[in-house]
Amino acid sequence: MDGGNIWWNLGYSDGHSAPAQDPSQVDNNGNAAGIIYSLNLGMSFDSMTTNFTSIFNSTSKANGAANNIAPNYVDGTMFTNDDELYLYGGLSRLTDSESDQDAQSVLGYEAYQYGPYRQSWTPGFYAGELSSGVNRYITNGAGVSIPSENLGFYFSGMRAPNHGPIHGGDQSATVAANSLISVDMSTMRKEKWTNTTLPSSVKPRANAELAWVPISSSGILVAIGGVVNPEEIFVGTGLNKTQLQQSQSTSPGFMTQIPVFDIVGGTWYIQNTTGDDHPPQLTEFCSVVAVANDSSSFNIYIYGGYDGLNSEDTPSDDVWVLSLPSFTWIKVYSGRGAHGRSSHKCKSVYPDQMFVIGGVHEDVAQCLSSGLIEVFNLNKLAFQDSYDPTIYSQYQVPPAISKVIGGDVNGGATKSFPQSSGNEALANLFNQRYTKTIKPWYPYNPTSPSPSSTNTPPGVSVSHDGGLASWVAPVLGVVLGLIAISILVVLFLLWRRRRLIKRRSSYATSVTGSNTNRIMRWVNGMPAHVGHKDDPSVTDTELDDSIIASPGGYLSPRDQQPAEVGGNQRYELSDAPVPVEMPTPYNDDQYGYSRSTDFAIGANGGSRPSAPSGGLRSDVSMASGEPSQPSASSPTFSPHSPEHVGNHNYSSFPARGPGSPSPLTASRAVSPEGEETHSNADGTANNTSLSRRPTHQRNMSSKSSGLGALPSPGGTTSPEEERRQSDIIERLPASPEEEEREQYGLIDDAASSSERQRKQSSFIENVD
């Protein structure tokens, strides 16, 4: 159920209701939430005692608020087949809170899928579009749906003079529409909307009833009742005298001259009714069709309504039957005025039962005396107090009808089509049986009265008519389970990888910190190449002219100038004997060193080896301290001489003359006072003070671990030495952490660099 208005009496906190029949004590929010209501036909109820607001299910069309996409309409219609519905026509609210819906827009709801399979389809609302020549600005027409034909029709109604937007309460829809709107829903989402102009013989009207009768190949439409100039359209002013007279003269004929439309042929017929009596002028009533078992009669039941002239007129509580093909009116139930209603809807939920839903009695301040939903028994021709989905029967023609048209409860009507009407073509339609299957929805499985309960219609194959197939649930469960397991595995691997990375970082830091001191001690004690490339990390410092180097001695710890390395002072190795170095090409005999000679202390614990031939280049005179010009015949001193140990630069000596002692045979001693003295080979004392100053300072970050700083004859490392160093390092055993990282493939450049430092440190310790 969609659209319309919901009115209720205001109540007090103590549970009492406001005084009856007081219009100021009723309220209506115009269905501002945009709710569609549904009723589970599997639930039992009592018409007088059941709280119907607790058993209706609700669905919002617009996520909790009606708007221009899904507004609430009054006096529109709902086109349905077995799978979907469309909301068409009706008056929208006169408010500034929402704009008018587009003329070509129409809202639908797809409950099941049909037609071509759509893989991504899900049940829900769908914004459709009307075809050219059809717009949604029409109201108060008569609508009917034919699920077996996938068709829907909207007969006449009211519209605006300019075919524009219409609203409730502003008298915008004042023109009767001479149209028959149809929709073909055979193909899902490819609906075809058609606007057909009514012939002049079929007068436009408002709030008639349109019934579909299953005869011939596609059936016929029967339009009953309605009025011209409905008073509810002219709310606030009511009908003027001219409008009132026109309705009183024209509208009663709508009950005796019945328009009939042949769907296949597209032909309209006007058929007069017969019988001793007929209903008065009526509008806003409801109707259902009951077919005899042998299809010998088609009985159209109508209930309620009012004359459409004055809202204060008492609504009808009578039940009439228009029996076809004889077109005979039969009054089957006479009610009482206080029980009548109008603006309601009727639905045949079982072959023998008609639901009467909603409506109003005279005005909105008067509640319906018999509850929101009533049940009229079509076989017994009486209202029943309750509904039970387990109690029903097939339709049987009541005696009140069969005694007029002939036959019995199972059919066998003898009164046929009126021969005097001249509509032989229409008479022939009744001779053709409708052969298409009309899918039954009953019986309904009993359920408890829970608003959230649902009922699956019988005969619906969810794998073809929409919804989920039976295999979807288990397959979906397996897929979701696998996805969940995969997510857990990925999270575990990420956690483990992060843990290993943290362990690796911690290990690299500990290795670097623990080996730095040993590496630096080794680096500072070994000779290094004095010639170096320009490096941004190197700061050259010129030699002080007052500092004279001694040709015969080595620096003691108290004589040396500390060089700043990594923020800490570093010193040369002391005079104490240290383990000899392993033999390498750098301390070979061809350079004047024995393989057992340490760079720091000489071959015999203090004596110096012989210098290479050719003498030393002298830039400073030992006697005068004045700079001397170098001799052209004096070759430059080899950069790999011991005087260049520790990246320090010593002043050279003048070439010695004949008979002069070699400066390389000088010796060193410590005086009794603890002062270090130097003597030449002839025993004369050399009191020249020895001091040195580093020619540059290098940040430790720019130094290598020490192996690369070992001197080579040409200032570079020979390929054989590089291979020897690599072989020594590679033979060093791997740490447990390295083995673990290699196992999980986590070795990266940073880890490899840290590991190389560890191996080099181990190599240094072995050398020491």
C-alpha positions, 0 to 999 in steps of 0.5 A: 500500500502506498500513498494517501493520508494517515489520520489518527486521534491525538492521545493523552499521556494517561492513555485516553484519546481526544474527544471524538469528532473534533477535527482539531484533535486529529493529525496527519503528517502527509506520510512525510517519511515516504513509507510503503506499507505491507501486510503479511497475509499469513497473520491472523487478526481480529477486525475489532481488537487487533492493533493494525499499526503493529502488524504492518510492515513498512519500507521507506521509499527515500531513506526516511523522508519523502522528496521529489524523487520519491514523493507521497501521492494521494489518489494515484495508482500502483501498477503491479505484476508478479515481480515488480510495481510502479507508482503512477499519478496522484496529487503531491503535497503543496509544500516548499520542502520538496520540488515537483517530480519530473513529468517523465519520472516514475518510481518502481520497486523490483521484488524479483528478477525476470526477463534477461538475467542480470548478474548484479541485480538486487531487490529495491527501488528503481527510477524509471522513465515514462515514454514520450507522450505520457507524463505523471501529472494526473490524479483521481483516475481508475487503475487496474493491474493484470499480472498474467498479461504484464499490463496496467491501465489508468482510466481517465481522472483529473489533470491541470489545464496545461498538463503541468504539475498538480498538488493537493489543496490548490485546485490545480487539477480541474480538467477531466482527462479523456485518456487511457494510460497503459503500461506494458511490463513484459520486459523488465526495465523496458516498460512501454507506456502508451497514452490513448485518447478516449472516444467521445462515447466514453465520458471522462470522469474521476474516481471510477472503478476499472475491473479486468474480466478474464475472457477472450485472448487478453480480457476486457476492461469494465469501467464502473461509476465515478463522477464529473467534478469531484468535490474533493478536488475543489476543497475549500470552496466546494462545487458551485451550482453549475458543477453540482448540477452537471454532476447530478445529471451526468454521474448517475449514468456511469452506473447504468451505461458501462464502457467496456474495452477490448484489450486485444482489439483496442475497441470501446463498447458502451453496454447498458445494464439490466436488473430491477435496481442499480447503485446510485451515483457513486465515487471512491468505492472499491471492487473485486471480480469473482469468477464462477467455476465454469466461467459462466458468470463473472461477478464484479463486487463493489462496496462503499463510496459516496456521491462525490457532491458533498464531503459530509454525505454519509458513505455507502455500506452496501455491496452490489454485484454487476454480473457479466455477461448479462450486465445485471445489477444485484444488491447482495448486502444492505449495510448501515450508515454508521459502518460505511466508508469511502476512499478505501481499497479492496483486494480479493486475498482468497477466492471467497474473501475480500479485504476492505482496507482503509477509508474514511467515514464522512470526515477524518475526525470520525474513526472507522467503526469496524477497524482499519481492515474488514473482511467480507465473505463473498460466498456468505455475503457478510462481514466476518469479524476475524481473518485466519489464513488457514480458513478459506474455500473456493468461490461459490456463486451465492444464492442471491446471485444465482437466483437472478442469473440462473445456475447454482453455486458452481456456475451454470448461469442461464442469463446470457448477454443482452441480445437487444444491445446490438453489441454482437462483437462484445457478445462474441468475446464472452464466448472465448475462454481465457486460456492463460495461467493466472498464478495463485498466491494462496494459501498463505503459511500462518505466521506469528504477528511480527512486523519483521516476518515475511512470507514467500509466495507459493509457486515462485521460483526464486532462481528464475523469477528473481531473488537468490537461488538456493546455491547462492547462500552456501557458495557465498558462505564459502567465499566469504570464509576463504576471504576471511582466512586470507585476511588473517594469513596476510595480517599474520605475515605482515606482523611476522615481517615487521617483527623480523625487521625490528630484530634486524634493525636492532641487530644492525645497531648493536653490531655497529656500536660494538665494533666501532671502537675496535675498527677505529683503533685498527684504522688509526694504527695502520698506514694510510695513503696520504694522497687522497681525492677531494672529498666534501667530508675532508678539511685540509689543514696546512702545516705550521712552519714552526713544527719540525719533524724529526727524521729519526723517531716515532711519536709517543702518545704525549707528543701527538696531536689528537685528531677528532674522529666521530666527536672523540679523540683518537691517538696513535698506538703506544710504544708497547710491542704489539702483535705483528701483522699478517704478511701482505703485499704492503709490508713486503721486503721490496718496500724496505719492510720485513714481513714481521715488521709492524708499521708502528714500532719497526723490525727490532722493537724500535729500529727503522728499516733502510730507506729506499734508494734515492734518498729523501726529498727535503723541503726543510733544512734540519740545521737551520730550519729554513726551507731548502730547494729540492735537488733535481736529482733527488727523487720524491720519497715514496708515499708508502714510506713509514713516515706517512703512517696514520695519514700524517705528513712528515717533513722531508730531510735534505740529501745527506752528503758523503759520510753523513749518517743515514737518517733512517738509521737513527734510533730512539731512547727515553731519558731517565726523566722520562723525556724521549730523545732521538740520536743519530747513528753516530751517537750524536743527539738529535734534539730536534723536537718531533711534532706532527699535525694531521693534514686533514680531518675526516668524518668517520661516516666517510671512512671505510671499515679499514680494509680499503685503507691499506696502502698499496704500491701504486696507491691502489689495491691490487686485484690479488689483494682484493681477492685475498681480502674477499676470500678471508671475509667470505670464509668467516662464519655467518651469525645466527641472525644472518642465517635467519634472515637468509632463510626468510629472504629478508637480506637487504642492502642495509643488512648486508652492509651491517653484516660486512662490518661484522665480518670485517670486525671479526677479520680485524680481531683475527689479525690482531 
